């Protein structure tokens, strides 16, 4: 187990991700004092009650004083503004990291707002989550055996990377490194596109018949007949709309490319249906099944 110990951890955005990070480090006995910064006083009180934080910050100067590590765990659309706010109060040795699902925008924001602190800035993305949000959904085991990607800047010091790596390993995560552009291209395919599809499918099916959301499903409502496959596929449509709005806009170029490529796949399949081409359909489905089988075998 890594020997890292944090005397003072500051978490800006104590929701599912930030709260789980705090609980995991506390469980691993790797942090002495956790200060929380957040917009919602109610959510911060819940974080205090759950033991995710020890103190609710009154202001940024006092929160950041003597901080060893600062985690930015807000939606990515807020990261630049928060960097600008914290920059004047960061101490020379304070390590700053984030947990955003996009990285090129975060790196650009750091160059704009943390220019004097880049050696201690380590961009990170825990590839873990849940459809629920807020500190009430936080879980000390959220990162256990999950991937954690670091995308260090050329200015980032090896010592800062080592320290952040140890923290995430203490949470149970499997840490790897890549550049920010590669990260965003990969995540557009395996995370951002699937979330968009889940949101759109849920909207598509639920809007096919109009009914009062407070009333039971009518007999002619398709959702009345939705099974476990539909439930599993659309589970991630329960995620935070604010968070996914920001992710999609931050990674719009890579996500747009993936949407176009996926649209070509749908168009090709529609043409197979129009041709009544059973053999082509079966080849598509067989190829997908085998790809999934290989993925699961390699994953285990």
N, C-alpha and C positions, 0 to 999 in steps of 0.2 A: 504493500500500500504506500502511495506517495507520502513523503514526510511534510508536505506543505501545510502550514497553519496560517490562517488569516486572523489578525487581531481585530480588524474592522472591515466589514464588507458593506458596501452601499449598493442597494438594488433600486434602480429607477424603473418603476413599472412592476409592481408585485402582483402579477397575475398567475396564470397557469405555469408559464415558463420560468419567470423570476422566482415565484413562490416555490416551485419544485426544486430549483437550484439551491435555494436557501435551505429547504427541508433536507435535501440530500446531503449537503455539506454539514449540516447540524448533526444528522444521523451518523455521519462518518467521523464526527468530532474533529472537524477541520476548520471551524470558525468560532471565534469567541463572542463577537458582537455584530449584529446585523441591523443596519439602519435602512428603513424603507422610505422611498419617495414616490408619491402617486397623486393622481388627480382626485380620486374619490376617497373622501374621509371614511366613508362606510366600509369600503374595501380594505383600507389600511387598518381599520379597527379589527376586521376579520383576520387579517394577516397577523396582527398582534395577538389575538386570541388563539390562533392556531399555532403560534410559536414560530411562524416563518420569519418574523422580525422581532427585535428586542425594543425597537424605538421607532417612532414616526418622526421624520425630520420636520423641524420647524421652518428651515430655509436651507438653501444649497450651501452657503458658506460653512455653516455649522455641520451639515451632513458630510461634507467632503474633507473636513479638517482631520488630518491623520488617517485618512482612508488608505488601506492597503490595495483594495481592489474595488472598482466600480463596474457593475454590470448594467448595461442598457438593455432592458427587456420590454420595451414599448413597441407598438406597431412601427414598421420601418419608415413610414411617412413622417414620424415625429423625431427620428434620430438626429437629423441635421440641426433642428432647432434646439434639441437638448444638448448636443455637443457645444453649440454656441453659448448656451447658458452655463455649462459647467466649466468651460475652458479657463475662465479667469481664476477659478478657485482650486484647480488641480495642483497638488503638490508634486514636486519633481519625480518622486519614486512611485506615485500612484499608478497602478496598472488599470487601464480601461479596456473593457471588452464588451461585446454585444452578443445578441442571440437572434439576429434578424435572419429571415428566410431568403433574403437577397443580399448580395455582397458588393457588387460594383457601385451601387448607389451609396452604400455605407462607406466604402473606401473613398469615394469622391467627397463625401461630407466630411470625413476625417481630414482630408487634405485642405479643405476650406476652413474648418473650425478648430482643428487640433494640430495645426502646423508645428507648434513648438513641443508637441507631446507624442509625436508619431512613433518614437522608439518604444514607447510603453503602451501602444494601442495594438490590440490583437483581435481582428474581426473573427467571429465564430458563428456557427450555425448548428445547434442540436437538431438532428433530424428525428424529432420526436414530438408528440403532441396528442391532443384529444379534441373531440368535437365540442367539449365544454370549455368555458373560459372563466377567468377570475381566480382569485386565490382559493376559493372554496373547492376548486377542481385540482389544486396543486397536490402532487404526490411525490414522496421521497424516492420512489422507485421508477419514476417516469423515464429516466435516462439509462436505466440498467440495460447493458448490452445493446444500446442504440448507437448509431453513428453520430459522431460530432466532427464537423469539418472546420478546420482553421484555414483562413486565407490571409496569411501575414503580408504586410506591405514590405517593400524592399528596405524601408527604414526601421521596421520592427526589430527589436533586439532579440537575440537568441534566448536571453534570460527571461524576457517577458513571455515568449512563446512557451518556454519550458514551464513557467509558473502556471499559465492558463491551462496547459495540457494536463498538469498534475491535478488541478482543481476538477476538471471534467472527468478525469480518470477516477478521482475520489467519488464522483457521482455515479460511477459504473459505466461511463460511456467509452466507446471505442473511437479513439482520436486519429484523424488523418489530416493531411494538408493538400491543398491545391490552390491554383490562382483563382481570383474572383470571377473572371469571365468563364472559366471552365465550370465552376460551381453553378453559376446562374444558368448556363446552358443545360447542364444535367438536371437541375432541380425543376426547370421549366417543363421537362419531359415527364419526370417521375413524381412530381408533387403538384406543381402549379396547374398544369393542364388537367390532371384528374380532379382537382378541387373545382375548377371551372366547370367541368363536365357534370360533376355531382350537383352543383348549384343549378345549372341549366336544366338538367333532367328533372330535378325536383320541381322547378318552376313550370316546365312543360307539362308534366303529368298533372300537377295540382291545379293548373289553370284550365284543364280540358273540360271541367265542369265547375260551375260557380256554386259556392255554398257558404253559409255563415261559418266562420272558423270556430265559433263557440258551440256549434251544433254537431251532433254525431254525423258520421259519413253517411251519405244517402246511398241507396241501393245501386244507383247508376254511377257512383264515383269510382274511377279506376283504382284509387288508393285503397279502397275496400278489399281489393283482391291482390294487393302487393304482398309478395312473400319475402323470405329472408334474403334472397338475392338482391332485390330492390332495396331492402333495408340496409344491407351491407354496403352496397354501392353508393348510396346517398348519405351514409353516416356522416361523412365529412362535410356535408352541406349544413350541418349544425354548428360549424365553426364560426368564429367571429367575423361578421361582414366587414367591419372596419379594418381588421388585420388583413383580410384577403383583398380588399380594395387596394390597400397600399402595396401589397406584394405584386399584384397584377400590374399596377402602374409602374412600379419600380423596375420590373423585369419585362416590360411591354414588348421589347424587340424579340427576345428569345421566345417569349410566350406566343407572340403573333406567328412566328415561324412554325412553332409546334401546332398551333391551331390550323394553319394552312396545310401542313403535312397531314394532319388527322382528317381534315376535310377531304383531301384526295383519297384517303382510304375509304371514307364513307361514300364518296361518289363512285368509286370502283365497285364497292359492294352493291350499291343501288343498281348499277348497270348489270351486275350478275343476276340480280333479282329480275330485272326487266327481260333478260335473255333466258330466264328459267335455267340458269347454268348451275346445276346441282354439283357438278364436279369441282368447279371453281370455288363455290361456297365451302365445300368440304375441305379443299386444300387450305383456304384461309383459316378455317377453324382448327384444322389439324396443326398447322404451323404455329398458331397462337398457343394451343394446348401444349405442344412440345417446348416452346420457348418458356412457358410458365413452369413446366416440369423441370427444365434445366436450371432455371433461376432458383427454384426452391431447393433443389439438390445442392447447388453451390452455396446458397444462403445458409444451409444447415452445416 
